[in-house]
């Protein structure tokens, strides 16, 4: 049996398709930093082109101003700031994919009373990254809420609850998150124009 014909002509994949998630928040002691020379060297040698910040599950509990997971997330204490992310990106040429924390704020689940503050907090993270010269073109709204956990189930019992934002008495409105995301898009689009040049310059010193 022959292989099926492609639906479209072959084309190059974007940088974000060859990336890695650094889940050092779940390492045992000692916990490596994002600026660990061994990690930077490995990213360069393998040719990793994108890095999720701050990671997968860690992103659902991430306090970006402290560079670590909220205590509610039950993870190792890290100190991975945006400055560390900028150092990693500029040292390796890898672009960041930002996993926004839409689940928690100030060590509690986001609800209707804290949603606006949670959104402002995450937009502040993107603005901080922008000020450090980091490209902002790839953004995620949370990580893998299909897993079963007390917090995930409370906020997003089903996929429909996530997409329609009708869970738990309207605790989280993804419409609001999407609106805030779009407001950041002019910055993201402007940065995406520089993305290829940024990576090329970083890789060649």
Contact map, one row per residue, 1 for C-alpha under 8 A:
1110000000000000000000000000000000000000000000000000000000000000000000000000000000000000000000000000000000000000000000000000000000000000000000000000000000000000000000000000000000000000000000000000000000000
1111000000000000000000000000000000000000000000000000000000000000000000000000000000000000000000000000000000000000000000000000000000000000000000000000000000000000000000000000000000000000000000000000000000000
1111100000000000000000000000000000000000000000000000000000000000000000000000000000000000000000000000000000000000000000000000000000000000000000000000000000000000000000000000000000000000000000000000000000000
0111110000000000000000000000000000000000000000000000000000000000000000000000000000000000000000000000000000000000000000000000000000000000000000000000000000000000000000000000000000000000000000000000000000000
0011111000000000000000000000000000000000000000000000000000000000000000000000000000000000000000000000000000000000000000000000000000000000000000000000000000000000000000000000000000000000000000000000000000000
0001111111000000000000000000000000000000000000000000000000000000000000000000000000000000000000000000000000000000000000000000000000000000000000000000000000000000000000000000000000000000000000000000000000000
0000111110000000000000000000000000000000000000000000000000000000000000000000000000000000000000000000000000000000000000000000000000000000000000000000000000000000000000000000000000000000000000000000000000000
0000011111000000000000000000000000000000000000000000000000000000000000000000000000000000000000000000000000000000000000000000000000000000000000000000000000000000000000000000000000000000000000000000000000000
0000011111100000000000000000000000000000000000000000000000000000000000000000000000000000000000000000000000000000000000000000000000000000000000000000000000000000000000000000000000000000000000000000000000000
0000010111110000000000000000000000000000000000000000000000000000000000000000000000000000000000000000000000000000000000000000000000000000000000000000000000000000000000000000000000000000000000000000000000000
0000000011111000000000000000000000000000000000000000000000000000000000000000000000000000000000000000000000000000000000000000000000000000000000000000000000000000000000000000000000000000000000000000000000000
0000000001111100000000000000000000000000000000000000000000000000000000000000000000000000000000000000000000000000000000000000000000000000000000000000000000000000000000000000000000000000000000000000000000000
0000000000111110100000000000000000000000000000000000000000000000000000000000000000000000000000000000000000000000000000000000000000000000000000000000000000000000000000000000000000000000000000000000000000000
0000000000011111100000000000000000000000000000000000000000000000000000000000000000000000000000000000000000000000000000000000000000000000000000000000000000000000000000000000000000000000000000000000000000000
0000000000001111111000000000000000000000000000001100000000000000000000000000000000000000000000100000000000000000000000000000000000000000000000000000000000000000000000000000000000000000000000000000000000000
0000000000000111111000000000000000000000000000001100000000000000000000000000000000000000000000101000000000000000000000000000000000000000010000000000000000000000000000000000000000000000000000000000000000000
0000000000001111111000000000000000000000000000001100000000000000000000000000000000000000000000000000000000000000000000000000000000000000000000000000000000000000000000000000000000000000000000000000000000000
0000000000000011111100000000000000000000000000011100000000000000000000000000000000000000000000000000000000000000000000000000000000000000000000000000000000000000000000000000000000000000000000000000000000000
0000000000000011111110000000000000000000000000011111000000000000000000000000000000000000000000000000000000000000000000000000000000000000000000000000000000000000000000000000000000000000000000000000000000000
0000000000000000011111000000000000000000000000010111000000000000000000000000000000000000000000000000000000000000000000000000000000000000000000000000000000000000000000000000000000000000000000000000000000000
0000000000000000001111100000000000000000000000000011101100000000000000000000000000000000000000000000000000000000000000000000000000000000000000000000000000000000000000000000000000000000000000000000000000000
0000000000000000000111110000000001000000000000000011011000000000000000000000000000000000000000000000000000000000000000000000000000000000000000000000000000000000000000000000000000000000000000000000000000000
0000000000000000000011111110000000000000000000000000011101000000000000000000000000000000000000000000000000000000000000000000000000000000000000000000000000000000000000000000000000000000000000000000000000000
0000000000000000000001111110001110000000000000000000000000000000000000000001010000000000000000000000000000000000000000000000000000000000000000000000000000000000000000000000000000000000000000000000000000000
0000000000000000000000111110001000000000000000000000000001000000000110000011110000000000000000000000000000000000000000000000000000000000000000000000000000000000000000000000000000000000000000000000000000000
0000000000000000000000111111000000000000000000000000000000000000000000000011000000000000000000000000000000000000000000000000000000000000000000000000000000000000000000000000000000000000000000000000000000000
0000000000000000000000111111111100000000000000000000000000000000000000000001000000000000000000000000000000000000000000000000000000000000000000000000000000000000000000000000000000000000000000000000000000000
0000000000000000000000000111111000000000000000000000000000000000000000000001000000000000000000000000000000000000000000000000000000000000000000000000000000000000000000000000000000000000000000000000000000000
0000000000000000000000000011111000000000000000000000000000000000000000000000000000000000000000000000000000000000000000000000000000000000000000000000000000000000000000000000000000000000000000000000000000000
0000000000000000000000000011111100000000000000000000000000000000000000000000000000000000000000000000000000000000000000000000000000000000000000000000000000000000000000000000000000000000000000000000000000000
0000000000000000000000011011111110000000000000000000000000000000000000000001110000000000000000000000000000000000000000000000000000000000000000000000000000000000000000000000000000000000000000000000000000000
0000000000000000000000010010011111010000000000000000000000000000000000000000000000000000000000000000000000000000000000000000000000000000000000000000000000000000000000000000000000000000000000000000000000000
0000000000000000000000010000001111110000000000000000000000000000000000000000011100000000000000000000000000000000000000000000000000000000000000000000000000000000000000000000000000000000000000000000000000000
0000000000000000000001000000000111110011000000000000000000000000000000000000000100011001000000000000000000000000000000000000000000000000000000000000000000000000000000000000000000000000000000000000000000000
0000000000000000000000000000000011111011000000000000000000000000000000000000000000011011000000000000000000000000000000000000000000000000000000000000000000000000000000000000000000000000000000000000000000000
0000000000000000000000000000000111111111000000000000000000000000000000000000000000000000000000000000000000000000000000000000000000000000000000000000000000000000000000000000000000000000000000000000000000000
0000000000000000000000000000000000111111100000000000000000000000000000000000000000000000000000000000000000000000000000000000000000000000000000000000000000000000000000000000000000000000000000000000000000000
0000000000000000000000000000000000011111110000000000000000000000000000000000000000000000000000000000000000000000000000000000000000000000000000000000000000000000000000000000000000000000000000000000000000000
0000000000000000000000000000000001111111111000000000000000000000000000000000000000000000000000000000000000000000000000000000000000000000000000000000000000000000000000000000000000000000000000000000000000000
0000000000000000000000000000000001111111111100000000000000000000000000000000000000000001001100000000000000000000000000000000000000000000000000000000000000000000000000000000000000000000000000000000000000000
0000000000000000000000000000000000001111111110000000000000000000000000000000000000000000000100000000000000000000000000000000000000000000000000000000000000000000000000000000000000000000000000000000000000000
0000000000000000000000000000000000000111111111000000000000000000000000000000000000000000000000000000000000000000000000000000000000000000000000000000000000000000000000000000000000000000000000000000000000000
0000000000000000000000000000000000000011111111110000000000000000000000000000000000000000000100000000000000000000000000000000000000000000000000000000000000000000000000000000000000000000000000000000000000000
0000000000000000000000000000000000000001111111110000000000000000000000000000000000000000000100000000000000000000000000000000000000000000000000000000000000000000000000000000000000000000000000000000000000000
0000000000000000000000000000000000000000111111110000000000000000000000000000000000000000000000000000000000000000000000000000000000000000000000000000000000000000000000000000000000000000000000000000000000000
0000000000000000000000000000000000000000011111110000000000000000000000000000000000000000000000000000000000000000000000000000000000000000000000000000000000000000000000000000000000000000000000000000000000000
0000000000000000000000000000000000000000001111111000000000000000000000000000000000000000000000000000000000000000000000000000000000000000000000000000000000000000000000000000000000000000000000000000000000000
0000000000000000011100000000000000000000001111111110000000000000000000000000000000000000000001000000000000000000000000000000000000000000000000000000000000000000000000000000000000000000000000000000000000000
0000000000000011111000000000000000000000000000111110000000000000000000000000000000000000000011100000000000000000000000000000000000000000000000000000000000000000000000000000000000000000000000000000000000000
0000000000000011111100000000000000000000000000011111000000000000000000000000000000000000000001111000000000000000000000000000000000000000000000000000000000000000000000000000000000000000000000000000000000000
0000000000000000001111000000000000000000000000011111100000000000000000000000000000000000000001111000000000000000000000000000000000000000000000000000000000000000000000000000000000000000000000000000000000000
0000000000000000001111000000000000000000000000000111111100000000000000000000000000000000000000011110000000000000000000000000000000000000000000000000000000000000000000000000000000000000000000000000000000000
0000000000000000000010000000000000000000000000000011111000100000000000000000000000001000000000011110000000000000000000000000000000000000000000000000000000000000000000000000000000000000000000000000000000000
0000000000000000000001100000000000000000000000000001111101100100000000000000000000000000000000000110000000000000000000000000000000000000000000000000000000000000000000000000000000000000000000000000000000000
0000000000000000000011100000000000000000000000000001111111100000000000000000000000000000000000000010000000000000000000000000000000000000000000000000000000000000000000000000000000000000000000000000000000000
0000000000000000000010100000000000000000000000000001011111110000000000000000000000000000000000000010000000000000000000000000000000000000000000110000000000000000000000000000000000000000000000000000000000000
0000000000000000000000000000000000000000000000000000001111111000000000000000000000000000000000000000000000000000000000000000000000000000000000110000000000000000000000000000000000000000000000000000000000000
0000000000000000000000101000000000000000000000000000011111111100000010001010000000000000000000000000000000000000000000000000000000000000000000000000000000000000000000000000000000000000000000000000000000000
0000000000000000000000000000000000000000000000000000111111111100000010000000000000000000000000000011100000000000000000000000000000000000000001100000000000000000000000000000000000000000000000000000000000000
0000000000000000000000000000000000000000000000000000000111111100000000000000000000000000000000000001111100000000000000000000000000000000000001100000000000000000000000000000000000000000000000000000000000000
0000000000000000000000000000000000000000000000000000000011111110000011011000000000000000000000000000101110100000000000000000000000000000000000000000000000000000000000000000000000000000000000000000000000000
0000000000000000000000000000000000000000000000000000010001111111001111000000000000000000000000000000100100000000000000000000000000000000000000000000000000000000000000000000000000000000000000000000000000000
0000000000000000000000000000000000000000000000000000000000001111111111000000000000000000000000000000000011000000000000000000000000000000000000000000000000000000000000000000000000000000000000000000000000000
0000000000000000000000000000000000000000000000000000000000000111111100000000000011000000000000000000000000000000000000000000100000000000000000000000000000000000000000000000000000000000000000000000000000000
0000000000000000000000000000000000000000000000000000000000000011111000000000000010000000000000000000000000000000000000000000100000000000000000000000000000000000000000000000000000000000000000000000000000000
0000000000000000000000000000000000000000000000000000000000000011111100000000001110000000000000000000000000000000000000000000000000000000000000000000000000000000000000000000000000000000000000000000000000000
0000000000000000000000000000000000000000000000000000000000000111111110000000011111000000000000000000000000000000000000000000000000000000000000000000000000000000000000000000000000000000000000000000000000000
0000000000000000000000001000000000000000000000000000000000000111011111000000111100000000000000000000000000000000000000000000000000000000000000000000000000000000000000000000000000000000000000000000000000000
0000000000000000000000001000000000000000000000000000000001101110001111111111110000000000000000000000000000000000000000000000000000000000000000000000000000000000000000000000000000000000000000000000000000000
0000000000000000000000000000000000000000000000000000000000001110000111111100000000000000000000000000000001100000000000000000000000000000000000000000000000000000000000000000000000000000000000000000000000000
0000000000000000000000000000000000000000000000000000000000000000000011111110000000000000000000000000000000100000000000000000000000000000000000000000000000000000000000000000000000000000000000000000000000000
0000000000000000000000000000000000000000000000000000000000001000000011111100000000000000000000000000000000110000000000000000000000000000000000000000000000000000000000000000000000000000000000000000000000000
0000000000000000000000000000000000000000000000000000000001001000000011111110000000000000000000000000000000000000000000000000000000000000000000000000000000000000000000000000000000000000000000000000000000000
0000000000000000000000000000000000000000000000000000000000000000000011111111000000000000000000000000000000000000000000000000000000000000000000000000000000000000000000000000000000000000000000000000000000000
0000000000000000000000001100000000000000000000000000000001000000000010101111100000000000000000000000000000000000000000000000000000000000000000000000000000000000000000000000000000000000000000000000000000000
0000000000000000000000011111001000000000000000000000000000000000000010000111110000000000000000000000000000000000000000000000000000000000000000000000000000000000000000000000000000000000000000000000000000000
0000000000000000000000001000001000000000000000000000000000000000000110000011111000000000000000000000000000000000000000000000000000000000000000000000000000000000000000000000000000000000000000000000000000000
0000000000000000000000011000001010000000000000000000000000000000001110000001111100000000000000000000000000000000000000000000000000000000000000000000000000000000000000000000000000000000000000000000000000000
0000000000000000000000000000000010000000000000000000000000000000011100000000111110000000000000000000000000000000000000000000000000000000000000000000000000000000000000000000000000000000000000000000000000000
0000000000000000000000000000000011000000000000000000000000000000011100000000011111111000000000000000000000000000000000000000000000000000000000000000000000000000000000000000000000000000000000000000000000000
0000000000000000000000000000000000000000000000000000000000000001111000000000001111111000000000000000000000000000000000000000000000000000000000000000000000000000000000000000000000000000000000000000000000000
0000000000000000000000000000000000000000000000000000000000000001001000000000000111111100000000000000000000000000000000000000000110010000000000000000000000000000000000000000000000000000000000000000000000000
0000000000000000000000000000000000000000000000000000000000000000000000000000000111111110000000000000000000000000000000000000000000010000000000000000000000000000000000000000000000000000000000000000000000000
0000000000000000000000000000000001100000000000000000000000000000000000000000000111111111000000000000000000000000000000000000000000000000000000000000000000000000000000000000000000000000000000000000000000000
0000000000000000000000000000000001100000000000000000100000000000000000000000000111111111100000010000000000000000000000000000000000000000000000000000000000000000000000000000000000000000000000000000000000000
0000000000000000000000000000000000000000000000000000000000000000000000000000000001111111110000000000000000000000000000000000000010011100000000000000000000000000000000000000000000000000000000000000000000000
0000000000000000000000000000000000100000000000000000000000000000000000000000000000111111111000000000000000000000000000000000000000000000000000000000000000000000000000000000000000000000000000000000000000000
0000000000000000000000000000000001100001000000000000000000000000000000000000000000011111111111000000000000000000000000000000000000000000000000000000000000000000000000000000000000000000000000000000000000000
0000000000000000000000000000000000000000000000000000000000000000000000000000000000001111111111110000000000000000000000000000000000000100000000000000000000000000000000000000000000000000000000000000000000000
0000000000000000000000000000000000000000000000000000000000000000000000000000000000000111111111000000000000000000000000000000000000000000000000000000000000000000000000000000000000000000000000000000001001000
0000000000000000000000000000000000000001000000000000000000000000000000000000000000000011111110000000000000000000000000000000000000000000000000000000000000000000000000000000000000000000000000000000000001100
0000000000000000000000000000000000000001101100000000000000000000000000000000000000000001111111000000000000000000000000000000000000000000000000000000000000000000000000000000000000000000000000000000000001100
0000000000000000000000000000000000000000000000001000000000000000000000000000000000000001111111100000000000000000000000000000000000000000000000000000000000000000000000000000000000000000000000000000011111100
0000000000000000000000000000000000000000000000011110000000000000000000000000000000000001110111110000000000000000000000000000000000000000000000000000000000000000000000000000000000000000000000000000001000000
0000000000000011000000000000000000000000000000001110000000000000000000000000000000000000100011111000000000000000000000000000000000000110000000000000000000000000000000000000000000000000000000000010001000000
0000000000000000000000000000000000000000000000000111100000000000000000000000000000001000100001111100000000000000000000000000000000000111010000000000000000000000000000000000000000000000000000000000000000000
0000000000000001000000000000000000000000000000000111100000000000000000000000000000000000000000111110000000000000000000000000000000000001111100000000000000000000000000000000000000000000000000000000000000000
0000000000000000000000000000000000000000000000000001110000000000000000000000000000000000000000011111000000000000000000000000000000000001011100000000000000000000000000000000000000000000000000000000000000000
0000000000000000000000000000000000000000000000000001111100100000000000000000000000000000000000001111100000000000000000000000000000000000001111100000000000000000000000000000000000000000000000000000000000000
0000000000000000000000000000000000000000000000000000000000110000000000000000000000000000000000000111110000000000000000000100000000000000001111000000000000000000000000000000000000000000000000000000000000000
0000000000000000000000000000000000000000000000000000000000111100000000000000000000000000000000000011111110000000000000000100000000000000000011000000000000000000000000000000000000000000000000000000000000000
0000000000000000000000000000000000000000000000000000000000010000000000000000000000000000000000000001111100000100000001100000000000000000000011000000000000000000000000000001000000000000000000000000000000000
0000000000000000000000000000000000000000000000000000000000011000000000000000000000000000000000000000111110001100000000000000000000000000000001000000000100100000000000000000000000000000000000000000000000000
0000000000000000000000000000000000000000000000000000000000011100000000000000000000000000000000000000111111111100000001000000000000000000000000000000000000000000000000000000000000000000000000000000000000000
0000000000000000000000000000000000000000000000000000000000001010000000000000000000000000000000000000101111111100010001000000000000000000000000000000000000000000000000000000000000000000000000000000000000000
0000000000000000000000000000000000000000000000000000000000000010000001000000000000000000000000000000000111110000000000000000000000000000000000000000000000000000000000000000000000000000000000000000000000000
0000000000000000000000000000000000000000000000000000000000001000000001110000000000000000000000000000000111111000000000000000000000000000000000000000000000000000000000000000000000000000000000000000000000000
0000000000000000000000000000000000000000000000000000000000000000000000010000000000000000000000000000000111111100000000000000000000000000000000000000000000000000000000000000000000000000000000000000000000000
0000000000000000000000000000000000000000000000000000000000000000000000000000000000000000000000000000001110111110000000000000000000000000000000000000001000100000000000000000000000000000000000000000000000000
0000000000000000000000000000000000000000000000000000000000000000000000000000000000000000000000000000011110011111111001000000000000000000000000000000000000000000000000000011000000000000000000000000000000000
0000000000000000000000000000000000000000000000000000000000000000000000000000000000000000000000000000000000001111111000000000000000000000000000000000000000000000000000000111000000000000000000000000000000000
0000000000000000000000000000000000000000000000000000000000000000000000000000000000000000000000000000000000000111111100000000000000000000000000000000000000000000000000000111000000000000000000000000000000000
0000000000000000000000000000000000000000000000000000000000000000000000000000000000000000000000000000000000000111111100000000000000000000000000000000000000000000000000000000000000000000000000000000000000000
0000000000000000000000000000000000000000000000000000000000000000000000000000000000000000000000000000000010000111111111000000000000000000000000000000000000000000000000000000000000000000000000000000000000000
0000000000000000000000000000000000000000000000000000000000000000000000000000000000000000000000000000000000000111111111100000000000000000000000000000000000000000000000000011100000000000000000000000000000000
0000000000000000000000000000000000000000000000000000000000000000000000000000000000000000000000000000000000000001111111110000000000000000000000000000000000000000000000000000000000000000000000000000000000000
0000000000000000000000000000000000000000000000000000000000000000000000000000000000000000000000000000000000000000011111111000000000000000000000000000000000000000000000000000000000000000000000000000000000000
0000000000000000000000000000000000000000000000000000000000000000000000000000000000000000000000000000010110000100011111111100000000000000000000000000000000000000000000000000000000000000000000000000000000000
0000000000000000000000000000000000000000000000000000000000000000000000000000000000000000000000000000010000000000001111111110000000000000000000000000000000000000000000000000000010010000000000000000000000000
0000000000000000000000000000000000000000000000000000000000000000000000000000000000000000000000000000000000000000000111111111000000000000000000000000000000000000000000000000000000000000000000000000000000000
0000000000000000000000000000000000000000000000000000000000000000000000000000000000000000000000000000000000000000000011111111100000000000000000000000000000000000000000000000000000000000000000000000000000000
0000000000000000000000000000000000000000000000000000000000000000000000000000000000000000000000000001100000000000000001111111110000000000000000000000000000000000000000000000000000000000000000000000000000000
0000000000000000000000000000000000000000000000000000000000000000000000000000000000000000000000000000000000000000000000111111111000000000000000000000000000000000000000000000000000010001000000000000000000000
0000000000000000000000000000000000000000000000000000000000000000000000000000000000000000000000000000000000000000000000011111111100000000000000000000000000000000000000000000000000000000000000000000000000000
0000000000000000000000000000000000000000000000000000000000000001100000000000000000000000000000000000000000000000000000001111111110000000000000000000000000000000000000000000000000000000000000000000000000000
0000000000000000000000000000000000000000000000000000000000000000000000000000000000000000000000000000000000000000000000000111111111000001000000000000000000000000000000000000000000000000000000000000000000000
0000000000000000000000000000000000000000000000000000000000000000000000000000000000000000000000000000000000000000000000000011111111100000000000000000000000000000000000000000000000000000000000000000000000000
0000000000000000000000000000000000000000000000000000000000000000000000000000000001000000000000000000000000000000000000000001111111110000000000000000000000000000000000000000000000000000000000000000000000000
0000000000000000000000000000000000000000000000000000000000000000000000000000000001000100000000000000000000000000000000000000111111111111000000000000000000000000000000000000000000000000000000000000000000000
0000000000000000000000000000000000000000000000000000000000000000000000000000000000000000000000000000000000000000000000000000011111111111000000000000000000000000000000000000000000000000000000000000000000000
0000000000000000000000000000000000000000000000000000000000000000000000000000000000000000000000000000000000000000000000000000001111111100000000000000000000000000000000000000000000000000000000000000000000000
0000000000000000000000000000000000000000000000000000000000000000000000000000000001100100000000000000000000000000000000000000000111111100000000000000000000000000000000000000000000000000000000000000000000000
0000000000000000000000000000000000000000000000000000000000000000000000000000000000000100000000000000000000000000000000000000000011111110000000000000000000000000000000000000000000000000000000000000000000000
0000000000000000000000000000000000000000000000000000000000000000000000000000000000000100100000110000000000000000000000000000000011111111000000000000000000000000000000000000000000000000000000000000000000000
0000000000000000000000000000000000000000000000000000000000000000000000000000000000000000000000110000000000000000000000000000000011001111100000000000000000000000000000000000000000000000000100110110000000000
0000000000000000000000000000000000000000000000000000000000000000000000000000000000000000000000011100000000000000000000000000010011000111111000000000000000000000000000000000000000000000001110110000000000000
0000000000000000000000000000000000000000000000000000000000000000000000000000000000000000000000001000000000000000000000000000000000000011111000000000000000000000000000000000000000000000100110110000000000000
0000000000000001000000000000000000000000000000000000000000000000000000000000000000000000000000011100000000000000000000000000000000000001111100000000000000000000000000000000000000000000000100000000000000000
0000000000000000000000000000000000000000000000000000000000000000000000000000000000000000000000001111000000000000000000000000000000000001111110000000000000000000000000000000000000000000000000000000000000000
0000000000000000000000000000000000000000000000000000000000000000000000000000000000000000000000001111000000000000000000000000000000000000011111100000000000000000000000000000000000000000000000000000000000000
0000000000000000000000000000000000000000000000000000000000000000000000000000000000000000000000000011110000000000000000000000000000000000001111100000000000000000000000000000000010000000000000000000000000000
0000000000000000000000000000000000000000000000000000000000110000000000000000000000000000000000000011111000000000000000000000000000000000000111111000000000000000000000000000000000000000000000000000000000000
0000000000000000000000000000000000000000000000000000000110110000000000000000000000000000000000000010000000000000000000000000000000000000000111111000000000000000000000000000000000000000000000000000000000000
0000000000000000000000000000000000000000000000000000000110000000000000000000000000000000000000000000000000000000000000000000000000000000000001111110000000000000000000000000000000000000000000000000000000000
0000000000000000000000000000000000000000000000000000000000000000000000000000000000000000000000000000000000000000000000000000000000000000000001111111000100010000000000000000000000000000000000000000000000000
0000000000000000000000000000000000000000000000000000000000000000000000000000000000000000000000000000000000000000000000000000000000000000000000011111000100000110000000000000000000000000000000000000000000000
0000000000000000000000000000000000000000000000000000000000000000000000000000000000000000000000000000000000000000000000000000000000000000000000011111100100000000000000000000000000000000000000000000000000000
0000000000000000000000000000000000000000000000000000000000000000000000000000000000000000000000000000000000000000000000000000000000000000000000001111110110000000000000000000000000000000000000000000000000000
0000000000000000000000000000000000000000000000000000000000000000000000000000000000000000000000000000000000000000000000000000000000000000000000000011111110000000000000000000000000000000000000000000000000000
0000000000000000000000000000000000000000000000000000000000000000000000000000000000000000000000000000000000000000000000000000000000000000000000000001111111000000000000000000000000000000000000000000000000000
0000000000000000000000000000000000000000000000000000000000000000000000000000000000000000000000000000000000001000000000000000000000000000000000000000111111100000000000000000000000000000000000000000000000000
0000000000000000000000000000000000000000000000000000000000000000000000000000000000000000000000000000001000000000000000000000000000000000000000001111111111111000000000000000000000000000000000000000000000000
0000000000000000000000000000000000000000000000000000000000000000000000000000000000000000000000000000000000000000000000000000000000000000000000000001111111111100000000000000000000000000000000000000000000000
0000000000000000000000000000000000000000000000000000000000000000000000000000000000000000000000000000000000000000000000000000000000000000000000000000011111111000000000110000000000000000000000000000000000000
0000000000000000000000000000000000000000000000000000000000000000000000000000000000000000000000000000001000001000000000000000000000000000000000000000001111111000000000110011000000000000000000000000000000000
0000000000000000000000000000000000000000000000000000000000000000000000000000000000000000000000000000000000000000000000000000000000000000000000001000000111111110110000110000000000000000000000000000000000000
0000000000000000000000000000000000000000000000000000000000000000000000000000000000000000000000000000000000000000000000000000000000000000000000000000000111111110110000100000000000000000000000000000000000000
0000000000000000000000000000000000000000000000000000000000000000000000000000000000000000000000000000000000000000000000000000000000000000000000000100000010011111110000000000000000000000000000000000000000000
0000000000000000000000000000000000000000000000000000000000000000000000000000000000000000000000000000000000000000000000000000000000000000000000000100000000011111111000000000000000000000000000000000000000000
0000000000000000000000000000000000000000000000000000000000000000000000000000000000000000000000000000000000000000000000000000000000000000000000000000000000000111111111000000000000000000000000000000000000000
0000000000000000000000000000000000000000000000000000000000000000000000000000000000000000000000000000000000000000000000000000000000000000000000000000000000011111111111100000000000000000000000000000000000000
0000000000000000000000000000000000000000000000000000000000000000000000000000000000000000000000000000000000000000000000000000000000000000000000000000000000011111111111100000010000000000000000000000000000000
0000000000000000000000000000000000000000000000000000000000000000000000000000000000000000000000000000000000000000000000000000000000000000000000000000000000000011111110000000010000000000000000000000000000000
0000000000000000000000000000000000000000000000000000000000000000000000000000000000000000000000000000000000000000000000000000000000000000000000000000000000000001111111000000110000000000000000000000000000000
0000000000000000000000000000000000000000000000000000000000000000000000000000000000000000000000000000000000000000000000000000000000000000000000000000000000000001111111100111111000000000000000000000000000000
0000000000000000000000000000000000000000000000000000000000000000000000000000000000000000000000000000000000000000000000000000000000000000000000000000000000000001110111111111100000000000000000000000000000000
0000000000000000000000000000000000000000000000000000000000000000000000000000000000000000000000000000000000000000000000000000000000000000000000000000000001111000110011111111000000000000000000000000000000000
0000000000000000000000000000000000000000000000000000000000000000000000000000000000000000000000000000000000000000000000000000000000000000000000000000000001110000000001111110000000000000000000000000000000000
0000000000000000000000000000000000000000000000000000000000000000000000000000000000000000000000000000000000000000000000000000000000000000000000000000000000000000000001111110000000000000000000000000000000000
0000000000000000000000000000000000000000000000000000000000000000000000000000000000000000000000000000000000000011000000000000000000000000000000000000000000000000000011111111100000000000000000000000000000000
0000000000000000000000000000000000000000000000000000000000000000000000000000000000000000000000000000000000000111001000000000000000000000000000000000000000100000000011111111100000000000000000000000000000000
0000000000000000000000000000000000000000000000000000000000000000000000000000000000000000000000000000010000000111001000000000000000000000000000000000000000100000000011100111110000000000000000000000000000000
0000000000000000000000000000000000000000000000000000000000000000000000000000000000000000000000000000000000000000001000000000000000000000000000000000000000000000000111000111111110000000000000000000000000000
0000000000000000000000000000000000000000000000000000000000000000000000000000000000000000000000000000000000000000000000000000000000000000000000000000000000000000011110000001111111000000000000000000000000000
0000000000000000000000000000000000000000000000000000000000000000000000000000000000000000000000000000000000000000000000000000000000000000000000000000000000000000000010000000111111100000000000000000000000000
0000000000000000000000000000000000000000000000000000000000000000000000000000000000000000000000000000000000000000000000000000000000000000000000000000000000000000000000000000111111110000000000000000000000000
0000000000000000000000000000000000000000000000000000000000000000000000000000000000000000000000000000000000000000000000100000000000000000000010000000000000000000000000000000111111111000000000000000000000000
0000000000000000000000000000000000000000000000000000000000000000000000000000000000000000000000000000000000000000000000000000000000000000000000000000000000000000000000000000011111111100000000000000000000000
0000000000000000000000000000000000000000000000000000000000000000000000000000000000000000000000000000000000000000000000000000000000000000000000000000000000000000000000000000001111111110000000000000000000000
0000000000000000000000000000000000000000000000000000000000000000000000000000000000000000000000000000000000000000000000100010000000000000000000000000000000000000000000000000000111111111000000000000000000000
0000000000000000000000000000000000000000000000000000000000000000000000000000000000000000000000000000000000000000000000000000000000000000000000000000000000000000000000000000000011111111100000000000000000000
0000000000000000000000000000000000000000000000000000000000000000000000000000000000000000000000000000000000000000000000000000000000000000000000000000000000000000000000000000000001111111110000000000000000000
0000000000000000000000000000000000000000000000000000000000000000000000000000000000000000000000000000000000000000000000000000000000000000000000000000000000000000000000000000000000111111110000000000000000000
0000000000000000000000000000000000000000000000000000000000000000000000000000000000000000000000000000000000000000000000000010000000000000000000000000000000000000000000000000000000011111111100000000000000000
0000000000000000000000000000000000000000000000000000000000000000000000000000000000000000000000000000000000000000000000000000000000000000100000000000000000000000000000000000000000001111111110000000000000000
0000000000000000000000000000000000000000000000000000000000000000000000000000000000000000000000000000000000000000000000000000000000000000000000000000000000000000000000000000000000000111111111000000000000000
0000000000000000000000000000000000000000000000000000000000000000000000000000000000000000000000000000000000000000000000000000000000000001000000000000000000000000000000000000000000000001111111100000000000000
0000000000000000000000000000000000000000000000000000000000000000000000000000000000000000000000000000000000000000000000000000000000000011110000000000000000000000000000000000000000000001111111110000000000000
0000000000000000000000000000000000000000000000000000000000000000000000000000000000000000000000000000000000000000000000000000000000000001100000000000000000000000000000000000000000000000111111111000000000000
0000000000000000000000000000000000000000000000000000000000000000000000000000000000000000000000000000000000000000000000000000000000000000000000000000000000000000000000000000000000000000011111111100000000000
0000000000000000000000000000000000000000000000000000000000000000000000000000000000000000000000000000000000000000000000000000000000000011100000000000000000000000000000000000000000000000001111111110000000000
0000000000000000000000000000000000000000000000000000000000000000000000000000000000000000000000000000000000000000000000000000000000000011100000000000000000000000000000000000000000000000000111111111000000000
0000000000000000000000000000000000000000000000000000000000000000000000000000000000000000000000000000000000000000000000000000000000000000000000000000000000000000000000000000000000000000000011111111000000000
0000000000000000000000000000000000000000000000000000000000000000000000000000000000000000000000000000000000000000000000000000000000000010000000000000000000000000000000000000000000000000000001111111110000000
0000000000000000000000000000000000000000000000000000000000000000000000000000000000000000000000100000000000000000000000000000000000000010000000000000000000000000000000000000000000000000000000111111111000000
0000000000000000000000000000000000000000000000000000000000000000000000000000000000000000000000000000000000000000000000000000000000000000000000000000000000000000000000000000000000000000000000011111111100000
0000000000000000000000000000000000000000000000000000000000000000000000000000000000000000000000000000000000000000000000000000000000000000000000000000000000000000000000000000000000000000000000000111111110000
0000000000000000000000000000000000000000000000000000000000000000000000000000000000000000000010000000000000000000000000000000000000000000000000000000000000000000000000000000000000000000000000000111111111000
0000000000000000000000000000000000000000000000000000000000000000000000000000000000000000010011100000000000000000000000000000000000000000000000000000000000000000000000000000000000000000000000000011111111100
0000000000000000000000000000000000000000000000000000000000000000000000000000000000000000000010000000000000000000000000000000000000000000000000000000000000000000000000000000000000000000000000000001111111110
0000000000000000000000000000000000000000000000000000000000000000000000000000000000000000000010000000000000000000000000000000000000000000000000000000000000000000000000000000000000000000000000000000111111111
0000000000000000000000000000000000000000000000000000000000000000000000000000000000000000011110000000000000000000000000000000000000000000000000000000000000000000000000000000000000000000000000000000011111111
0000000000000000000000000000000000000000000000000000000000000000000000000000000000000000001110000000000000000000000000000000000000000000000000000000000000000000000000000000000000000000000000000000001111111
0000000000000000000000000000000000000000000000000000000000000000000000000000000000000000000000000000000000000000000000000000000000000000000000000000000000000000000000000000000000000000000000000000000111111
0000000000000000000000000000000000000000000000000000000000000000000000000000000000000000000000000000000000000000000000000000000000000000000000000000000000000000000000000000000000000000000000000000000011111
